[in-house]
Amino acid sequence: MQDEKTTHFGFREVPAGEKAKMVKAVFDSVAGKYDVMNDLMSLGIHRIWKRIAIQLSHVRYGEKVLDLAGGTGDMTFLFQKRVGPNGRVILSDINAEMLKRGRDRLIDDGVVDNVGYAQIDAEKLPFPDNHFDCVCIAFGLRNVTHKEAALQSIHRVLKPGGRAIILEFSEAQGELFKKAYDLYSFRILPLLGKFIANDAESYKYLAESIRMHPNQEKLKQMMLGAGFERCEYFNLTHGVVAVHRGYKV
């Protein structure tokens, strides 16, 4: 059994206190090629996954949204269109380099008035109770050291009736598809990382971190344990990705 003072970094077991620094190093390394690699790795399908997550969030005009681990701002860009000038979206990330790229990209696109920025840890959100209508974390939860703490923190800052949306890689469905996906993940993905981002190791970590992340049912149970109700998930692309949704009541 994994010791409570250790955690997984890919397939390696590392001191829990070291994981955040190791994840930071990964994203510092890939930040410059992050968007290009996302398009290559998913053949552009990640854009569809994100739009589906946005639809499932039921975010409306005038609402407040927290985009956790928002990286280069894809989700924030879509959310700010929905909330309009009377709403507010906070783009946040624990990694300063990723957050800077997201901010610069949004400003370059003319997105200024209804977006704010925060470098924060998902486990310790610095916002008051009952503050947001929706909290979204897209492709970030698997990198969090203490996932239960992050879920509890998300629950705390949501208003009653607020929604948590978790878009994350999950457990692929179907034996033949799993085999093909494993081949792609462990053979092709690191090669793409090597030739495009000059960083095979970070993309090897990506493949390993996906396998260590709780599957669809386990994550649903974790959300229930954090206080969410009406929890459900939606498999996308044969379960390669899932959108989990839970409500604070």
Secondary structure, 3 states (H helix, E strand, C coil): CCCCCEEEECCEEEEHHHHHHHHHHHHHHHHHHHHHHHHHHHCCHHHHHHHHHHHHHCCCCCCEEEEECCCCCHHHHHHHHHHCCCCEEEEEECCHHHHHHHHHHHHHCCCCCCEEEEECCCCCCCCCCCCEEEEEEECCHHHCCCHHHHHHHHHHHEEEEEEEEEEEECCCCCHHHHHHHHHHHHHHHHHHHHHHCCCHHHHHHHHHHHHHCCCHHHHHHHHHHCCCEEEEEEEECCCCEEEEEEECC
